[in-house]
Amino acid sequence: MLLEETTRIHASPEDIYRFFEKMDANYEQWHPDHIEFSWIDGDGLEEGAKAYFEERIAGKRQQKTVRFTEIEPDRYIEFRPTSRLVGLLMPSISFTIDPHRDGCILTQRIKIRTGPIGARLNRREFDAVRTHMKEEGENLKSILEAEAVSTS
């Protein structure tokens, strides 16, 4: 199963990537249900770096430690949970930044390993994650487009 959300943002690939590079400063303003983000190991957004984050989804506190596995500056960011158990169920999360004529298209993807029964049993949780992803996209759009207006 793939949870996917796409947002069109009137900002450059560099601006979007820079937002993710400064996630420790940007995390809480990105979404009201974001609680904490910190770099644990590595020097920021680079392959092999580890980060910890907490957020609320459907009122439940989620805590994850992740390792960044693939980074293409201004194009692609992928990370995986460090917990083997969590990784079995959710092998990766990614952000793809595709240039578009007057900005970019940001695509968030979360890969989930579940069969049809698991998808049906966890439908509310997956719907809450989809809503959270949509809100993250809209919030990022608002933040970056407001910054573009203030700097022009």
N, C-alpha and C positions, 0 to 999 in steps of 0.2 A: 504494500500500500504506500502511496506517495501523497503526503499532504503538501500542497503547493499553493502559493499566493504570489500574484504578480502585481506590481505597482509601477505606474509610469510617473517618473519624477523629473521635473525641469531643473536638473542639476547635472554637472559633469561627472564622469566616472571617477575622477580624482576627488571630487567633493564627497561622493558617497563612500569611497574607500577610506578617506581621511576620517569620516565619522566613525567607521569601524576601528580604525587605528587608535582612536582616542576613546575606546569603549569604556574605560575605567572612569572617564569624566562624563560620558554621554549616556550611560546605561539608564540611570534613574529618570532622566528627562525624556527618554525614548518612549516609555510606557508607564502609566501610573501603577501597574502591577509589578514593575521591576523593583527589586529590593536591594540587591547588592551585586557588584561585579568586581573582581580583582584578578590581576595577573599573578600566577603562582610561580611559574618557571618560564624562563625565556625572556626575550627583550621585546615584548609587545607582539604585534601581529606578524608572526613568522612561523614557518613550518616547524613543528616540534614544541612550540610554546604551549604551556598549560594555563588554563584560566578556570576560575570558579564563579558561578553565578547562581543567584536565587531569584525566583519570580513566583507570582501567584497565578494559577490558571484554574478557573472554575472554583475559586476560593481556596484551593489547596496549594500549600507552599511546596514548590519544586526546588530541589537543590541539585546542581550538577557540576562535576569537574570534567572538563573536556580538554582534548589535545588537538591542536590545529594540524591538519594532515596535508592540506594542499592550499597554497596561497599563490595567486596570480595577481599582483598589484593592479588595481583599477578594473579587474575582470571577475575574479572568483575567490571565494573564501569557503573552506570546508573544514569542519571539525567533527570529532567523534567523542562520545563519552568514554572516560577512562575506566569506568566500572564495567566489568565483563557482562554482568547480568543486564544492566541497562543497555549496553552495546548489542546484546543479542536481540533485544526488542526494538531498539532504535539505533541502527548502525551509523547514521550520519545526518548532519544538518549542513545545509549549504546556502550561500547567497551568490547569485550570478548577476553581474552588472553588464547589461548589453546596451551599447550606445544607440541612441535613436535620434532622429533628425533635430529635435529641440530638447534633448536631455537624455535620459536613460530609462531602461526598463529593468527594475530590480525584481528578481525572482527568488523567493525563499522556498526551500524544499526540505522536508523532513521525511526520511525513509523510515517506514515502520514495518516490522515483520509481524504480521498477524494474518490469520486465515479469515474466511468470511464469518465464522462464528465469533471470533475475537473482535472483528470489526463491528459486528452487530451488538455484542455485549458492552463494548466500550464506546458506542456511538456518541453519547453525551460528552465524554472526555475528548474525543477527537473533534467534535463540533466546537468545543471550547478552545481547543488548540487552534483550529482554523480561524475562529473569531479573533483570538489573540494575535495571530500572524497578520490578519487583515488590518487590525488596529496598529500594529507595528509599522506596516507599510504606509498607512495613512499618516501616522505621526511623523515618520521619517520624512515623508514628502513635505509636510507642513514645516518641519524644522529647517530642512535644507532650502526650501523655496523662500522662506522668510529671511534666511541668512543671505540668499542671493539678492533679494530686494534691498536689504540693509547695506550691502557692500557695493551696490551699483549707483 
